[in-house]
């Protein structure tokens, strides 16, 4: 029985040698090729990868399968960030891109992201067609091309870094004298952020700047508990900021000068405020339903239109393509800005935060306090709760109804953009999203005071189990 290949919020992912096999790569690539054949010519597809185990072999396999199906493969020679691949798709007017990456997932995983000609993550109507084409193969494993072909190879780095040079005020960063530490987490952004910073005369140190297909023995995720080496290097060099990216560099992690990790929710809000202030961009702002309402408050303050999307960056990407927003972000550390790719860009995020610190001449902690003084305080949190089959069944039924209270607090309104979001009278909120792949409910909470964070989180968990 063949594996059912499903593209979720950010592509298809599976464990190598379990479901992520050569046979399934052939099936997935054939499905993509059959979809491409229904689209306007030229049928040219870029193929990229992050530095994971066997990435080079998977790229070669995909190239052979595309060629066998009448699609011209263009190989990206070195590991490349997802946003750099997205930019190359647009610049080269390709039919799309296949990117072998499992992003921030543990090293035993790999995956396929498919981007459409606009450089955006494929929307459900596209992935649905690809999945149908794969399913139509049944248990058949398509044969690869037997011809020994030499495929075109490209380097996406120069044109992508040139674009970042247009988007970021590097002279302002240099003038400030700020020092930076960059942690690529052994991933695809090695040689990107550090290269362009040094090229502009900005003192930059790195950690984890070598290939390790095991990513230090853990997930390549730029989260607080994994940024110890970055913080140590900051202390050693006197750096004012630490910037980090995940395995494929579409997510970011930011460390303030005192070693404090600044969560992505706050970074998105700070950058939104900064872009209004420095670029004068007031065309709109987008955030996923699970992202901080600090963005909502700032949208009201700046009189900017707010778009609240389902979780999944493809929805924000659409708004970028339509030039409806200045910035769009998700609490899971993804963002992009106006005039850039409709894809998460962790490299851009780190550089833009560095520019913001340099221009404002203040630490991120100070800037956040000033933001709270302007529009009020917001304290977001996310937890995953694993459910027994019985509790999951009961909870799945429960979320179909609109509750009127939570932990003794009155629910003022219910939002069903994605999952169940309960807005409470005091301005706090809770959002529940059931995982589609495992018995887990993701619980997002946001309190209006630090003291209330724990109480709200407990009330949210109790409601799951009640």
N, C-alpha and C positions, 0 to 999 in steps of 0.2 A: 504494500500500500504506500503510495507516494505521500510525501509531506505536503500539507496545505501551506502554501506560501502566502502570507498576508502582510501587506504594507500598513503599518500602524501610523502613529502621529509623526514618526520620523524614519520611515523605511522599514525594511525587514531585517530582523536580527535573530541570530541563533548561535548555539555553541558549535565551534569547529569540530568536525568529525562526528557530530551527533546528527543535527539537522542541517548544519552549514557544511555541505559536502559538494564535491565536484559535480555530482549528478544534479543536485538542486541548483547549483550555480548555472549549469547549462539550461535547466528548465526556466529559471528566473530570467536569464539573459535572452532566451528565445522568446519569452512572453513580452519582454521590452521591445525586442526587434520587430515582433509582429504588430505591436502598437505603433512603433515608429513608421512602419510601412503604410499605415493609414493616414499619416500626416504629410504635409507638404514637403517636397524635396528642398535642399539636399539632405539625404539621409546619412548624416555624419554625427557620430556620438563620441563625446570625450569619455575616457575611462581613467579614473583616478583612484587613489587609495591613501589610507593613513599608514603608519609604519608597522602595523600588526604582522604577526606571524603568517607567512605564506602569501602576503599581499601581492607580491610580484607575480606569483603563479596564478592567483585568481584573476588578475588583470589580463594576463596572457590568455587564459581560458575564455574570458568574456570577449576579448578581441576576436578570437577564433570563431566563437558562436555568432557574433554579430556579422562577421564576414560571410559565414556560411548562410546567413539569412538576408544577404544583400544590403547590409548596412555597413558603411565605412567607419571602422574604429580609428580613433585618434588617441594615442596613449600619452598620458601625462607622466613624464619620465621619473620624477621623484615624488615621495610623499608630499601631499599638498593639503592645506586647509580647505575645508568645505567651502567657505566663502570665496577663496581664490578660484576654486573650480567653478563656482556659480558665476563669478565675474568673467571667466574665460568663455563660458557658454554664450554669454551675451555678446562679448567682444568679437567672437569668431562666428557668430550666427549659426551655432550648431543646433542639431535637432534635440539635444539634451545631453545629460551626463549620467554615467553610472559611477558611483563612488563606493568603493569597498571600505567600509568603516563601521565600527560599532560604537563610535562616538565616545561617551564616558563609561560605557559598560566594561566589566572586568575583562582581563586579557584573553580568557578562553572563548570569548565571543567574537564574531565578525558579523558583517551585515552589508546590505546594499541600500544606498540612498539613490533615488532617481530624481533628477532635476529636469524640468521642462525648458523649452528654448529661452524663456525669460529669466532663467537662473533660479527660479523659485522651487521649493520642494513641491513635488507633484501633488495636486489636489485629489480628493477622493474620487472624483469622476474619472481621472486618469488612472490612478492605481487600481480602481475597480476594473477597468478594461484590461490592464496588465494581468491582474489576478485571474480574470476570466480566460485570457489567452493561455496562461499557465495551466489552469484547471482543465482546459480543453485537451492538453497533452496527455492527460490521464497518468498512467504509470510509465509512459514512454519517456526515455531519456534521449534527447536529441544527440546526434553524433556531431562532434566538432569537425571543423574543416581539416582535411588531410593535407592541404597545400601548405608548404613552408613559406609563408608570406612575411614580408618585412613591412611593418605598419609605421605610419607617420608618428613621430614623437614630438611633443612640445614641452616647453618650460613655462608654467603659468606665473611664476614668481615675479619677473620684472614688471609686467603690465599691472599686476595687482598692487604691488608696492608703489608703483607710480600713481595709481589712483588714490591710495591712502595718503600720499604726499599732497594731493589736492584737497583732501578732506580734513586733514589734521594740521593745526598751526604749530609746526615743528620749530620755527624761529622763536615763538613765545616760550616753548618748553626749554629750548637752549638758553635763552636769555635769563630764565628764572634760576638756572644753575641746579635744578632738581636732579637728584640721582635716582635711578630706577633699578629694580631687580625683576628679571623676567624668568618665569618658570613654565616651560612648555610641556611639562609632565611627560617627557620622552616622546611627545606626539608630533603631529603634522606641522605645527607652527615653529619648529626648530629652524632657526635661521631667518625668521620673518620679523617679528617684533624687535628683537635685539639688533638685527641687521639695519633696519630703517632708522632706529633710534641712534645707533652709532654713526650711521651715514650722515646724520644731521648734527653730529658733534655732542650728543647727549651721553653722559657717563652711564653705562649699563652693565650690570653683572648678571650672570645666568646661573641657574641650577638645573639639574636633570637635562642637560643639553647634549644628549647622546642617545643612540638608538638602544632601546631595551624593549623587546617584544612582550615582556611580562610587566612592564610599567611599574617596576619596583615591587611587584608582587601584589598589587591592588588595582582597583579601578583608576583610570587616569582622569580623575574628577577633581577640579580645582575647588575643593570645599575646605572649610576651616581646619578640620582635623588632619588633613593631608598636606597642609602648607607649612609644616615645621621648618623644612630646609630653606624655603623662601624667606621666612621670618628671621632665621639665623643669619642668612646672607645679608638681609637688610640691616641688621644690627651691626654686622661686621663692616659694611661699606658706608653706613650712615645714609642709606636710601630713604627717601620720603614716601615712596610708594612701591608696592609689589604687585605686579600684574601676572596673571596666570591664565593658561588656556587648557582645555581638555584634549582628549586624544585626537580629534579632528578639528580642533580650534574653532568650533562654533559656539562654545560656551566660555565664560570668563569667571575668574575669581580675583578679588581685589583686597589687598592688605594695606591698611593705613600706616603712617609712619611710626605709630606707637605699637605696631604689631596686632592691632585689632582688625579682624576680618569684617568687612562691610558687606552685608548680605545683598544679593542681586536686586531685591525689591527696592532697596534704598538707592542703589546705583542708577537704576532706571529713572527714579524720581529726580535725583540730583541732576542727571544729564538732561532730562526734559526741561527742567528749570534753567539750566545753563544754556541750552540751545535757543530757548526763547530770548534769553538775556543777550547772548552774543551774536546769534545769527538772525534774530528777529523772526524766526519761523513760528507762525501761529496757525498753520493750516490744519493741524489736528494732532492727536496723540492716541496711540492704541496700546491696549494691555489685555492679557488674557483674563478671564473671569476669576482666576485664582491668584492674580497679582494684586499687590497692595492698593488700597483705596487712597493712599497718599497721592497717587497719580490723579485720581478723581478730584481730590481737593485742589491740587495744583491747576488742573484744567479749569476748574471754576474760578480760581484766583486770577489766572492769566486770560480768562475768557476764550479758551481754546476748545474746539469740539473734541469730545471723548468717544472713542470706539472701544467697546468691550467685546472681545472675541472668545470663541471656544478655545480650549487648550490645543496647541498645535501651531507652529510658527507660519505654516502655509497661509493661514487666515490673515496674519499681520503682513505677510509678503504681498498679498493681493492689494492691500491698502497702500503699501510703498509703491507698487507698480502704478497705481492710480494717482499718485502724488497727493493723497488725502491726509498724510500724516508727516510730522517732522521726525518722530521717533516712535518705535514700537518695541515693546519688550514683554518678556515672560519671567515670572519669578524663578524659573528653573535656569536662569542665567543666559538668556538669549536676547539679543537686541540688534537692531540696525537703524539706520537713519536715512533721511531724505536724500535722494540722488545717489544712493548706494544700492547694493544687491538686495533683493527681496528674500534674504536668507539670514539666519543668525550669524553674527560675526564677532567672535571673541577677541580677535586681533584688534579690530577697530575699537571695540569697547575699552580695552585696556589703554590704548593710545589716547582715546578721547578723554578718559578719566584723568590721565596724566596731564593732558592739555588743560583740563578744568582746574586741577590743583595748581598748575603753574600760573595760569592767568589770574585766578582768584587769590593766590598766595596764602591759602588756608588749608589746614588738614581736612580730610573728609569728615572727621568727627565734628569739627567746628561747623562745617557747612551744613551738616545734618541737623545740628541744634538750631541753626538759623532758619532752616526750612521748617522745622517743627514750630518755631516761634511765629512763622508767617502763616501757616495753615493748620496747625494742630499736630498732635503726636499720634503715631501709628506704629503698632508692634505686631508684625506678622510672624506666623509660624506654620510649619508643615510637618505632619507626622503620617506614617503609614501604619495601618492596623491590619494584621493578618486575621482573616475570619475563618471559623469552622464552617463546613458546608451548611449546617443548620442556621447559624447566625447570618451567613451570606444570603440564604434564601429568604429569611425573615426580613433582613435589611433591604434587600432588593424590592420587596413589596412595600416596605415602609416609606421609601423615598418617592414613591409614586404619589403620595398624598402631601398636601401642604401643611406643615405643622404650624401651630399658632404660638407656641412658646418653646424655649430651650433653656433648661436649667433654671426655670423661674423667670426668665427674661422674655418679654413679648417680642414676637417676630413682626417687624413692621412691613416687610415685603419679601417675596420669594422670586429668585432669578433662576431660570432653567436654560441659560445659554449653553451650559455644559455641566451636567451633574445637577446637584441641588445646592443652591447658595441661599443662605438665610441672612437677611439684613436685620439686625436687632435695633431696638429703639435708641440705645445709647451710642450708635454709630459703629459698634463692633459687628463682626460677621463671621459666619462659618460656611465653608463650602465642602461638600462631599462628592468625591468622584470615584466610582468603582473601576478597578482595573479590568481591562478586557482580556487580559492574558493570565492573570493569577488571582487567587482568592484574597485580594487586598483592597481596602478602601483607603483612598488618600484623603486626609482631613486637613484642610487649610483653615486657619483661624487668624483673626486680626483683632487685637484688643486696642483700646484707646489709651491705656496706661500700662506701665510695666507690672504694677501690682495685680492687674486683672488678667494678665497673660495665662498664668497657671490655672486660674479658676475657669476661664473660658475654654481652655484646652480640655480640662476635666469634664466640663459640661458637654462638650462636643463628643468626647469618647463615651461618656455615659449614655448619650442618646443612641449611639451605634449599638450598644449592648443591651439597651432597655427592652 
